[in-house]
């Protein structure tokens, strides 16, 4: 019978999926259906998510669309009057 990595007097019921050690029921924490030991949970908690990056893609796309509309109207006025006149 396999014993817990952290408690040698207890039998192991699962394996931590990050560090692959056998853990007992006290040490086992399931996150999204995956077993983790307390040491790995502590490591996971230290890693903070990177700050969200500002996305400029929408602004650039809107400005590009505005430029295309502006060029379209310039082209229409050019066809109507023969010159670039708004």
N, C-alpha and C positions, 0 to 999 in steps of 0.2 A: 504494500500500500504506500502511496506517495504522500509525503507530509508537506505542510505549508512552508514556503520559503521563509516567512517571517515568524511563524509559530510552529516550531518543530514538534510540539505535543499535539497538534491538531492535524486531522487528515485533510488533504487537498481536495477541493471540489471543482476547480477550474484552472485555467491557464490565462495569465495576463497576455493580451494580444500584442502589447507593445514590447515588453521585455522577455516574454516567454517563460516566466517563472510560475510554478504551481502555487496557488493561493487557496486559503480556506474561506469559509462563508463570511467570516468577519472582515477579511481583507478584500473580498470581491465587491466591486462596484460595477454595475452595468450601465454603460452609456450608449444609447442607441442600439441596445442588444449586444454590445461587445464588452467582454470582461476586461477590467483594468485594476491593477493593484494601487494601493494608496500612494506609493512612490511615483508611479507614472502619472497619476492624477495630479500630484503636486507639481510635477514637471510641466504638464499640460496647462495648468493654471498660471504658471509664470509667463508663458508665452502670450503676450497680448497681441491682439489682431492689429495689423498695420493700419495706420490711419487711412480713411477712404481718400482716394485720389480724386481731385476735381476733374470732372469730365468736360472738356471743351469741345467735344465732337458736335454736340447739339448747336452750340453757338457758331461754330465754323460752318456747319451745314446751313444754318439759317442765313448767315451772311452770304454764303455762296448762292443760295436760292434768291436772295434779294438782288444780288449782282446780276444773275441771269434774267430776272424780271426786268431790271433796269435796262440791260442790253436789248431785250426784246422790244421794249417801248422805244428806245432810241432807233432801233431798226424800223419800226412802224412809222415813226415821224420822218425818218430819212426817205422811206418809200413815198410818203405822202407829199413831202415838200422838196425832196431832193437834196436836203442838207441835214446836218445834225442840229436840229432846232427843237427844243422842248416845247 
